[in-house]
Amino acid sequence: MNIYQQIVNQKLKTLTPDDLIKYGKQYDIDVTKAQATNVLKLIRKKKHINIFNPDEKNQLLREIAQITSPDVARKLNQLFIKFTS
């Protein structure tokens, strides 16, 4: 994992719900505060996460879909794609 990937993954773990909502709005992705809070709790529970790894990202998105909804997972995938491209 290169330094850019490490920075993005670390930033993901330190986001606040308001940050996630703000980034979502920048890309026309609506996420509620409750959804953002639940997603970030899940992310913080994981010891290691690499959203640049397709398998890890897809597993995370499946878990997000279970605790929120498939629609929220799809929206967050769009946001992850913006972060990683």
MARMARVO-884927 format. One line per field, with one value per residue: residue number from 0; z, x, y of N, C-alpha, C, CB in turn. Coordinates in Angstrom, 1 decimal. Each point is the difference from the previous one (the first is absolute). Glycine has a CB too. Layout:
<pts>
resi = [NUM | ...]
n.zz = [Z | ...]
n.xx = [X | ...]
n.yy = [Y | ...]
ca.zz = [Z | ...]
ca.xx = [X | ...]
ca.yy = [Y | ...]
c.zz = [Z | ...]
c.xx = [X | ...]
c.yy = [Y | ...]
cb.zz = [Z | ...]
cb.xx = [X | ...]
cb.yy = [Y | ...]
</pts>
This chain:
<pts>
resi = [0 | 1 | 2 | 3 | 4 | 5 | 6 | 7 | 8 | 9 | 10 | 11 | 12 | 13 | 14 | 15 | 16 | 17 | 18 | 19 | 20 | 21 | 22 | 23 | 24 | 25 | 26 | 27 | 28 | 29 | 30 | 31 | 32 | 33 | 34 | 35 | 36 | 37 | 38 | 39 | 40 | 41 | 42 | 43 | 44 | 45 | 46 | 47 | 48 | 49 | 50 | 51 | 52 | 53 | 54 | 55 | 56 | 57 | 58 | 59 | 60 | 61 | 62 | 63 | 64 | 65 | 66 | 67 | 68 | 69 | 70 | 71 | 72 | 73 | 74 | 75 | 76 | 77 | 78 | 79 | 80 | 81 | 82 | 83 | 84]
n.zz = [0.0 | -2.1 | 2.5 | -1.5 | 1.8 | 2.7 | -0.6 | -0.6 | 2.7 | 1.8 | -1.2 | 0.8 | 3.0 | 0.1 | -1.4 | 2.4 | -1.0 | -1.2 | -1.9 | -1.2 | -0.7 | -1.6 | -1.9 | -0.7 | -0.9 | -2.0 | -1.6 | 0.1 | 3.2 | 1.4 | 2.4 | 1.8 | 1.7 | -0.2 | -2.3 | 1.5 | 2.5 | -1.5 | -1.5 | 2.6 | 1.6 | -2.4 | 0.1 | 3.0 | -0.4 | -1.9 | 2.2 | -3.0 | -1.5 | -2.7 | -0.8 | -1.8 | 0.6 | -2.8 | 2.8 | 1.7 | -1.8 | 0.2 | 3.2 | 0.2 | -1.8 | 1.8 | 2.5 | -1.4 | -0.7 | 3.2 | 0.9 | -2.5 | -1.7 | -1.9 | 0.3 | 1.9 | -2.0 | -2.4 | 1.6 | 0.8 | -3.1 | -0.7 | 2.4 | -1.0 | -2.8 | 1.3 | 1.5 | -2.7 | -2.5]
n.xx = [0.9 | 1.6 | 0.2 | -2.9 | -0.9 | 0.8 | -1.9 | -2.6 | 0.2 | 0.2 | -2.6 | -1.7 | 0.7 | -1.0 | -3.2 | -1.0 | -2.4 | 1.3 | 2.0 | -2.4 | -1.6 | 2.4 | 0.4 | -3.1 | 0.1 | 2.5 | -2.0 | -3.2 | 0.5 | -3.1 | 2.2 | -2.9 | 2.2 | -0.9 | 2.0 | 2.5 | -0.4 | 0.1 | 2.7 | 1.6 | -0.9 | 1.2 | 2.7 | 0.5 | -0.3 | 2.6 | 2.6 | -0.3 | -2.2 | 1.8 | -2.8 | 2.6 | -1.6 | -2.3 | 0.0 | -0.4 | -2.3 | -1.8 | 0.2 | -1.0 | -2.5 | -1.0 | 0.1 | -1.6 | -2.4 | -0.3 | -0.4 | -2.0 | -1.6 | 1.7 | -0.1 | 2.6 | 1.6 | -0.4 | 1.1 | 2.6 | 0.7 | 0.0 | 2.1 | 2.0 | 0.2 | 1.0 | 2.3 | 1.2 | 0.2]
n.yy = [-1.2 | 2.2 | 1.6 | -0.2 | -2.4 | 1.4 | 2.5 | -1.7 | -1.7 | 2.6 | 1.4 | -2.6 | 0.4 | 3.2 | -0.1 | 1.8 | -1.8 | 2.6 | -1.6 | -1.5 | 2.6 | 1.2 | -2.4 | 0.0 | 2.9 | -0.6 | -2.0 | 1.7 | -1.9 | 1.0 | -1.1 | 0.6 | 1.4 | -3.0 | -0.5 | 1.2 | -1.9 | -2.7 | 0.7 | 0.6 | -2.8 | -1.6 | 1.6 | -0.7 | -3.3 | 0.2 | -0.6 | 1.1 | 2.1 | -0.7 | 2.2 | -1.4 | -3.0 | 0.0 | -1.6 | 2.6 | 1.2 | -2.6 | -0.2 | 3.0 | -0.6 | -2.5 | 1.9 | 2.3 | -2.0 | -0.7 | 3.1 | 1.2 | -1.5 | -2.0 | 3.2 | 0.1 | -1.9 | 2.0 | 2.4 | -1.4 | -0.9 | 3.1 | 0.5 | -2.3 | 1.3 | 2.7 | -1.5 | -1.3 | 2.4]
ca.zz = [0.0 | -0.1 | 1.0 | -0.3 | 0.4 | 1.5 | 0.5 | -0.2 | 0.9 | 1.4 | 0.0 | 0.1 | 1.4 | 0.9 | -0.4 | 0.9 | -0.8 | -0.7 | -1.1 | -1.0 | -0.6 | -0.8 | -1.3 | -0.8 | -0.7 | -1.1 | -1.1 | -0.2 | 0.6 | 1.3 | 1.1 | 1.2 | 1.1 | 0.6 | -0.9 | 0.1 | 1.3 | -0.1 | -0.9 | 0.6 | 1.1 | -0.6 | -0.5 | 1.2 | 0.6 | -0.8 | 0.3 | -1.2 | -1.1 | -1.2 | -1.0 | -1.3 | -0.3 | -0.3 | 0.9 | 1.3 | -0.2 | -0.2 | 1.3 | 0.8 | -0.5 | 0.4 | 1.5 | 0.0 | -0.5 | 1.0 | 1.1 | -0.5 | -1.1 | -1.2 | -0.7 | 0.6 | -0.4 | -1.4 | 0.1 | 0.6 | -0.9 | -0.9 | 0.7 | 0.1 | -1.4 | -0.1 | 0.9 | -0.4 | -1.4]
ca.xx = [-0.9 | 0.9 | -0.2 | -1.3 | -1.0 | 0.0 | -0.6 | -1.4 | -0.5 | 0.0 | -1.0 | -1.3 | -0.2 | -0.1 | -1.1 | -1.2 | -1.2 | -0.2 | 0.9 | -0.5 | -1.2 | 0.6 | 0.6 | -1.1 | -0.7 | 0.9 | -0.2 | -1.4 | -0.4 | -0.7 | 0.2 | -0.5 | 0.9 | -0.1 | 0.7 | 1.4 | 0.4 | 0.0 | 1.1 | 1.3 | 0.2 | 0.5 | 1.3 | 0.9 | 0.1 | 1.0 | 1.4 | 0.7 | -0.9 | 0.7 | -1.1 | 0.6 | -0.1 | -1.4 | -0.6 | -0.3 | -1.0 | -1.3 | -0.5 | -0.5 | -1.3 | -1.1 | -0.4 | -0.7 | -1.3 | -0.7 | -0.4 | -0.7 | -0.8 | 0.7 | 0.1 | 1.1 | 1.3 | 0.3 | 0.4 | 1.4 | 0.9 | 0.3 | 0.9 | 1.3 | 0.6 | 0.5 | 1.2 | 1.1 | 0.4]
ca.yy = [1.2 | 1.2 | 1.0 | 0.6 | -0.9 | 0.0 | 1.2 | -0.1 | -1.0 | 0.6 | 1.0 | -0.7 | -0.4 | 1.2 | 0.9 | 0.1 | 0.0 | 1.2 | -0.1 | -0.9 | 0.7 | 1.1 | -0.6 | -0.5 | 1.2 | 0.4 | -0.9 | -0.2 | -1.2 | 0.4 | -1.0 | 0.6 | -0.1 | -1.4 | -1.0 | 0.3 | -0.4 | -1.4 | -0.4 | 0.3 | -0.9 | -1.2 | 0.1 | 0.1 | -1.3 | -0.8 | 0.3 | 0.4 | 0.2 | 0.5 | 0.2 | -0.2 | -1.4 | -0.2 | -0.9 | 0.6 | 1.0 | -0.6 | -0.5 | 1.1 | 0.5 | -0.9 | 0.2 | 1.2 | -0.3 | -0.7 | 0.8 | 1.2 | -0.5 | -0.2 | 1.3 | 0.7 | -0.7 | 0.4 | 1.4 | 0.1 | -0.6 | 1.1 | 0.8 | -0.7 | 0.1 | 1.4 | 0.1 | -0.9 | 0.2]
c.zz = [0.0 | 1.0 | -0.2 | 0.5 | 1.6 | 0.5 | -0.2 | 1.0 | 1.4 | 0.1 | 0.2 | 1.4 | 1.0 | -0.4 | 1.1 | -0.9 | -0.8 | -1.2 | -1.2 | -0.8 | -0.9 | -1.3 | -0.9 | -0.8 | -1.2 | -1.3 | -0.3 | 0.5 | 1.4 | 1.0 | 1.3 | 1.1 | 0.7 | -0.8 | 0.1 | 1.4 | 0.1 | -0.8 | 0.7 | 1.2 | -0.6 | -0.5 | 1.2 | 0.7 | -0.6 | 0.4 | -1.2 | -1.1 | -1.1 | -1.1 | -1.4 | -0.4 | -0.3 | 0.9 | 1.3 | -0.1 | -0.2 | 1.3 | 0.9 | -0.5 | 0.2 | 1.5 | 0.1 | -0.4 | 1.1 | 1.1 | -0.4 | -1.0 | -1.2 | -0.7 | 0.6 | -0.4 | -1.4 | 0.0 | 0.6 | -0.9 | -1.1 | 0.7 | 0.1 | -1.4 | -0.2 | 0.8 | -0.6 | -1.5 | -0.2]
c.xx = [0.9 | -0.5 | -1.4 | -1.1 | -0.1 | -0.7 | -1.5 | -0.7 | -0.1 | -1.0 | -1.4 | -0.3 | -0.2 | -1.1 | -1.1 | -1.2 | -0.2 | 1.0 | -0.5 | -1.2 | 0.5 | 0.6 | -1.1 | -0.7 | 0.9 | -0.2 | -1.5 | -0.5 | -0.6 | 0.1 | -0.5 | 1.1 | 0.0 | 0.7 | 1.6 | 0.6 | 0.2 | 1.2 | 1.3 | 0.3 | 0.5 | 1.4 | 1.0 | 0.2 | 1.1 | 1.4 | 0.7 | -1.0 | 0.8 | -1.1 | 0.6 | 0.0 | -1.5 | -0.7 | -0.4 | -1.1 | -1.4 | -0.5 | -0.5 | -1.3 | -1.1 | -0.4 | -0.7 | -1.5 | -0.9 | -0.5 | -0.7 | -1.0 | 0.9 | 0.2 | 1.1 | 1.3 | 0.4 | 0.5 | 1.4 | 1.0 | 0.4 | 1.0 | 1.4 | 0.7 | 0.6 | 1.3 | 1.2 | 0.4 | 0.8]
c.yy = [1.2 | 1.0 | 0.7 | -0.9 | -0.1 | 1.2 | 0.0 | -0.9 | 0.6 | 1.0 | -0.6 | -0.4 | 1.1 | 1.0 | 0.1 | -0.1 | 1.2 | 0.1 | -0.8 | 0.6 | 1.1 | -0.5 | -0.5 | 1.1 | 0.5 | -0.8 | -0.4 | -1.4 | 0.3 | -1.2 | 0.7 | -0.1 | -1.4 | -1.0 | 0.2 | -0.5 | -1.6 | -0.5 | 0.2 | -0.9 | -1.3 | 0.1 | 0.1 | -1.3 | -0.9 | 0.5 | 0.5 | 0.1 | 0.6 | 0.1 | 0.0 | -1.5 | -0.3 | -1.0 | 0.6 | 1.1 | -0.6 | -0.7 | 1.1 | 0.5 | -1.0 | 0.2 | 1.4 | -0.1 | -0.7 | 0.9 | 1.3 | -0.5 | -0.2 | 1.4 | 0.9 | -0.6 | 0.4 | 1.4 | 0.1 | -0.6 | 1.1 | 1.0 | -0.6 | 0.1 | 1.4 | 0.1 | -0.7 | 0.1 | 1.2]
cb.zz = [1.2 | -2.4 | 0.2 | -2.0 | -2.1 | 0.0 | -0.6 | -2.5 | -1.4 | 0.2 | -1.5 | -2.3 | -0.5 | 0.4 | -2.4 | 1.6 | 1.7 | 2.1 | 1.6 | 1.4 | 2.0 | 2.1 | 1.3 | 1.6 | 2.2 | 1.8 | 0.5 | -2.0 | -1.3 | -1.3 | -1.1 | -0.6 | 0.3 | 1.0 | -1.6 | -1.5 | 1.0 | 0.3 | -2.0 | -0.8 | 1.3 | -0.7 | -2.0 | 0.3 | 0.6 | -1.9 | 1.8 | 0.7 | 1.5 | 0.6 | 1.6 | 0.4 | 1.5 | -2.4 | -1.1 | 0.7 | -1.0 | -2.4 | -0.2 | 0.5 | -1.8 | -1.7 | 0.7 | -0.4 | -2.4 | -0.5 | 1.2 | 0.4 | 0.9 | -0.2 | -0.5 | 2.0 | 1.5 | -0.9 | 0.2 | 2.3 | 0.3 | -1.1 | 1.3 | 1.8 | -0.9 | -0.3 | 2.0 | 1.8 | -0.7]
cb.xx = [-1.9 | 0.5 | 2.5 | 1.0 | 0.4 | 2.1 | 2.1 | 0.4 | 0.9 | 2.4 | 1.5 | 0.3 | 1.4 | 2.4 | 0.4 | 1.2 | -1.0 | -0.8 | 1.9 | 0.8 | -1.4 | 0.4 | 2.1 | -0.3 | -1.2 | 1.6 | 2.3 | 0.1 | 1.8 | -1.6 | 2.0 | -2.4 | -0.3 | -2.2 | -2.1 | -0.3 | -1.1 | -2.5 | -1.4 | -0.2 | -1.8 | -2.3 | -0.8 | -0.7 | -2.4 | -1.7 | 0.0 | 2.2 | -2.0 | 2.3 | -1.3 | 1.5 | 2.0 | 0.7 | 1.3 | 2.4 | 1.7 | 0.7 | 1.7 | 2.3 | 1.3 | 0.9 | 2.0 | 2.2 | 0.9 | 1.3 | 2.0 | 2.0 | -2.1 | -0.8 | -2.5 | -1.5 | -0.6 | -1.7 | -2.4 | -1.0 | -1.0 | -2.3 | -1.9 | -0.9 | -1.7 | -2.3 | -1.5 | -0.8 | -2.1]
cb.yy = [-1.2 | -0.5 | 0.4 | 1.1 | -1.3 | -1.3 | 1.2 | 0.5 | -1.9 | -0.5 | 1.5 | -0.8 | -2.0 | -0.3 | -0.7 | 1.5 | -1.4 | 1.1 | 0.3 | -1.9 | -0.5 | 1.3 | -0.6 | -1.8 | 0.6 | 0.8 | -0.9 | 1.5 | -1.3 | 1.5 | -1.2 | -0.6 | 2.5 | 0.6 | 0.0 | 2.1 | 2.0 | -0.1 | 0.5 | 2.4 | 1.1 | -0.5 | 1.3 | 2.4 | 0.1 | -0.4 | -1.7 | -1.1 | 0.2 | -1.0 | 1.3 | 2.1 | -0.5 | 0.5 | -1.9 | -0.4 | 1.5 | -0.4 | -1.9 | 0.7 | 1.2 | -1.7 | -1.3 | 1.2 | -0.1 | -2.1 | -0.9 | 1.6 | 1.2 | -2.4 | -0.1 | 0.6 | -1.9 | -1.5 | 0.7 | -0.1 | -2.3 | -0.2 | 1.0 | -1.5 | -1.7 | 0.9 | 0.2 | -1.5 | -1.1]
</pts>
